[in-house]
Structure formats: C-alpha cells, structure tokens
Amino acid sequence: MRRVVVPPTGLRALPVTALALALTLVAGGFAVWTGWDWYDAAHDDTAAYAVQRDEALAAGEQAVQNLNTLDHRSLDRGLDLWESSTTGDLHEQLAAGRAEFATQVKAAKTVTTARVLSGALTELDDRAGRARVLVALRVTVKAPGDASTDKDSRMLGELTRTGGHWKLSALGQAPVGGTPAG
C-alpha cells in the first residue's frame, strides 16, 4: 500500500495568505491612485474653463435663435425675450426701436421661427467675461396667404457675461465663403 504524506495545514495556508495580502495591497494602491487622479481632475482649472465654454456656447446659440424667432400673435412676449437675451448697445438698440418694429410686424402679420443647425465658440475670455460665437441656423418665415420660406444663415455674435449669465452684446451676418478678397 502506498502512503500519502499530507503537509501540515499551516504550510499550505501560507501561500494563500500571501497571495490575498498581495492582492489587497494592489487593490488599495489602485484605489489611492484613482482617487488622487479624480481629485486632481475635479480641481483642475481646465474643467472650470470647459464649463464656461459650454455655458457660453449654449447661451449664444439660444440668444441667436431667440433674436430670429418672432410671432405677431405674441409680439410682446417675443420682444421681451429679445431684450432679456441681450445687453449693452444691442439691447439699447432693440429697446429704442421696439415700438416701430412692433408696428411693422403687426402690419405684416408674419411668424418667424429659427432653428439652430450648429454653433461654435470662436473665442472665450473667461476672465473678461467676453466670448464670440458662430451660429448656423435655418429661419422659416410665414406670412398670411403665402407658403413658408426657409433661409439658412450664419450669424456672428459677441457675448458678454452680466450677472453670471451670458447675453448677446452684438449680432451680425457672418461672411459666406467663396467671395474674392478685394
């Protein structure tokens, strides 16, 4: 008969205990490393800048859309939205010409709606609270008795941060490519 020699249980348990200890140390080290990496990323100025960039772009797109949307049936609400989307000289121009413009829109009985196709922030000075935005949009105009017409346009806007919010301070048509330089 053959005799089987069984090692004492204390010796067999030593490699398992060492392996468990090694895995625990590796897992703990990994947790410390990922925690530090997360903390570092959360307190990085780049993340705060990215938030400001995203907020400025969203506000710029919305403001450009607001200023290209107006319904003669809810004219006061639309013009109030225009004024709340703007600041500076642009705001003053809109407020000063409001009555005359309202009369023209009421007479024409038009409904204009805009939809943002794409937008990009072309400049951001977070410290000064200034940004520039380029927005491509489709504007649909419907006059009584006429079929609606669509026009695609590109707008350049300047944004100013006032009271913690980005507002349009200037707006104009963007030049279309393909025109020769003079």
Steps between C-alpha positions, in 0.01 A plus 500: 500500500615845422526758766390864425680770687284804575691816593391677814213748440705797614743464210228464237319815626812721476497543116124574500538761774793662318302512174198656675722760666669585169162540323372721783806725477466528120128583529569757771774661292270514198224662710740766631630570148152535343380712793791737461449514123130583547579770758762652272260509203216645710718789618662573164441846350448337160175343622367839618599657166319224312184567704517872414556415133198272492281754682604782266436289189157386621401857595628636169310243294180562697530879477559492122199272464292733719590804289397321181164376632193723524125442471266796437235327718725513811708800410556644848621166636737458202641851531541456876701186426716698257574758767572241770745324264708813438715755677696815419455691174300218337252505788469878481440488122227237539330690782514832313353357178246270665181702434576565134605139439187369676281711271674356192468139617132543593427645156687222318349227726808282463612201704874442498659196662865410519671169563870474583681264263841528664705735707857556610671724747777677312644692794467495878655733752360363823673758720368797301157339454504522121447241229427471130270246343428385144153351452351339190122506499196443284244779514144427385274796417125462458288792382120484470394331177857412401684173522772499759853567382822368651830681499825368641732758647811529711516753777795637696422607853691658782408394852551683827460343841270712714366393837649154455319443167621527142303741278540623144663842478538504119359297211560503126510287189812288453672537164438208266807325357582510131497878464823640361711714728532854373 
